[in-house]
């Protein structure tokens, strides 16, 4: 007869052990590139091509990336590129929230003929390859004079973030009971006031989650900054690749250090709004 388990305990079987070992192996396989990049960022120029774990770690690569020497090697100010990326991504997310939140509310509350097709068409912008639209965008940007400008990057990045914000928040508004707003309307509220004071505060976790995901998508974008910027509006994703060098000279250790520095802003943002992020991702998962 099997022994009764206490709360929090689980029965150990051969299948559960194998499953746990497979999960551990998957995590090791997934996280090993990050570990290797960290080790590479701590190596000097002589050890950067070696595969040995025994080396003298140094933080000089991080100093070089952010110093004048790094700018001399790549002709790119990495610190300025990070600041430019922050401005571009924050601007794109703000534009997406200002326009996308009311759009998501309307899409979640009102149904009309073709509404689902319209939403799918908006989502299809995320499916389309960026290379398919980069040539006409390049011509348009040169014609309008917004090539290699922060305004131009904010505008093109909101094309990446807007569909994401609308689709995520639409489900949040659909999960909200419409009786809440109807009660506010009976109390004399206008539709806009009911939206701002009743519906909007209830989906703040969803706004935080969608804003973080939109920021990450914008931050990681590479194709648009590569083609639509030159030097004045270079982003961190393009600046990182500059350390690979040219003419046969590649600074792998500097590239790894730059990549780690470039991953810090999204990580800090995620940790800052972690409480809202967890609530936002689980919102509506369980209904009464």
N, C-alpha and C positions, 0 to 999 in steps of 0.2 A: 504494500500500500504506500503510495507516494506521500511524502511528508508535506504537511500544510505549510505554505509559505507565509511569512510575515509581510506586512505592508512595506513596499520598497524593495523586496527581494524578488529574484527571478530564478527559475530553474535552469541549471547549467546542463546543457546537452551538447553532443558533438556538433549538431547543426548550428547552435548558437555560437560556439567557439569558432567554427569556420567562418560564420558570418562576421563576427567581430574582427577576425584576422584579415578578412577581405576588405573591411572598412578601413582598418589601419593601413593596409597596403595601398588602398586608393588615396588616402590622405597623404601618405609619404610621397607617392608618385605625383600628386597634384602640387604639393608644397615644395618639392625638391628644387624646381627652377627658381623659386624665391630665395631659398637658402643659398643656392649657387650664385645668384646675383649678389646677395649680401657678401658672400666670401670674395667674389670677384671685385666688389667695390672696395674691399679692404686690402687688396694686393697692390704692390708697386709695379712699375713698368716691367721689371725683369721677370716677375712671377705671374703676370697676367695670362700667359698662354699655358701655364702648367696646370696639371690636373691633380696636384698634390694638395692635401689639406694642411700640411706642415709649412707654414710661412709666417713671417713677421707682420702682423696686421698694422695698418696705418690709416689715419683719417685724412691724409694729405689729399686724396682724390676729391673728397667733398669740398675741401678748401679751394682746390684748383678749379673745380667746376664753377664756384661762385666768385672767383677772383679774376683779376685782369689777365692772368696767364691762360685761363680757360677761354676768355674772350679772344685772346691772340691766336689760340689754336683753332677756333671755330668761326671767328668773326661774328659771334652771337653772344650777347649779354644774357646769360642764363637767368640771372635774377630778374632782369627786366622781362624776359619771356614768361617767367612764372607769374609775375604781376599782371602782365597782359592777359594771360590765360584766366586768371582770377576775374579780372574785369569783364572779359568776354563772356565767361560762363555765368557769372552773376547777372549780367545784363540780359543774356538769353533766357535764363530761368525767370527773371522778373517779368520780361515781356510775355513769356509763356504762361505765367500765373495770372497776370492781369487780363489777358485775353482768354486763356484756357479755362480758368475756373468758372466764369459765367457761361462759357460754351459748354462745359461739362454739365453744369446745372441744367441748362436748357435741354441738352441731349438726354439727361436722366429723367426729366420731368415731363417732357412733351413728346408725343409720338405723332408722326404724320407720314404721309406717303413718301417713301424714299429716304426716310431718316436713317434706316440701317445702312442703306447703300452709301449715304453721305459719310457716315462714320467709318465704314470700311474704306472708302476712298481716302479719307484722312489718314487712316492707319497704313494705307498702301504707300504713303511717302516714306515710311520706315522700311518697307520691303524693297523699294527701288534702289538699285546700286548707285552710290554717289558718283561714280565715274560716268554714269549715263547723263547726268545733268551738269557736270563740271564744265564742259566746253561752253554751253550757252551762258552759264553763270559767269564764266571768265569774260566773255564778250560783253555782257550786261554791266559787270562791275567796271570794266575799263571805260565803257561808254558813259556811265554815270559818275565816274571819278571816285569810286569808293574802293578801288583795289588797294590792298595793303593798308586798310584803315580798321580801327576798332569798331566803328559803326557798321562797316561791311561784315565783319566777323560776327557781331551780335545778331545781325539780320539773318545770316545764313545758318548760324547755330540754332536759332529759335525754330528753324524748319526741322531740325533734328529733335528738339525737345517738346515742341508744341503737341504733336500727336500723342506722345507718351503721357503728358500731363492730362490731356483731355480724356484719353481712354481709361486711365487709372481712376481719376476723380469721378468719371461718369458712373462707375460701379458703386462708389461711395454714396453718391446722391441717390442712386436707385435703392440702396439699402435703407436710407432714411425714410421714416414713415411720413407720407405727405400730410397726415393729420396735424402734425406739428405746425406746419406753415399755414394750414387752413385755419387753425385756432388763432394764429396771429392775425390772419386776414379778418377774422370775425371781430377781433379786438380793435380793428381800424388801421392796422398796418397796411402799407402799400406792398406790392410784390417785391420791390427792390429792398425795402426795409426788412421784410420777412426773410429774404435771402441773406442779408448782411448780419442780422441779429439772431436769427434762429438756425438756419441751415449751415451757414459758413462756420460758426464756432464748433459745430458738432463734427465737422470733417477736418479739423486742424491736424490730427494725426495723419490723415491721408494726404493733406497738402505737404506736410513735412516729408513723408515717404516719397511722393512723386517729385518734389523739388530736389531731393537728394539724388534720386535715380536720374533725373534730367541733368543735374550738374555733372554726374559721372559720365553720362553719355556725351555731353558737350566737351568735358575735359579730355576724354579719350579720343575725340575725333582727330583724324590725321589728314585725310584727303583734302578737305576744304581748306585748312590752313596752309597745306603744302602748295596748293595751286593758287589760292586767292590772296596770299601774302608774300612779301619779299623780305624786308628787314624791319620795317617800322612796327609791324603788328605780328611778328613771329610768335607762335605759341610754344608751350613747353614740349608738346609731342614732336614738333619739328626740330626744336633746339636739341633734344636728346639725341636724335640721329646725326646731328652735326659732329658729335664726338667720335663717330665711326671714321671720320677723316676721309681723305682722298689720296690718290697717288700711291696706294699700297700701304699707307700708314693708318692703322686703326687703334684707337685707344679704348679697348674693351673695359678696362677698369674705370675709366672716366665715364664711359657710357652707362655702366651699371650704377655708379654713384649718382649720375644725373637722373636716371630712371627712378631710383629710390627717393631722391629729393622731390621729383615730380609726382610721386604717389602720396606725398604727405598731405597736401590740402584736402583731397577727397576723404582721406582717412581721418583727419582731424574733424572734418565736418560731420562724418558719420558718427564718430564717438560723441560729438557735442549734442547731436539730436537723437542719440540712440534710444532714449525713452520714447520719444514720439515715433521713431521709426518702427520699433517693435509693435506698438499699438496700431500704427498705420497699416503694417503688413498683415496683422491678424484681425483687422476690423471687418466685421461682417462674416467671419469664418464660421461662427456659431450663432445661430438664430434661435430665439425662444419659440 
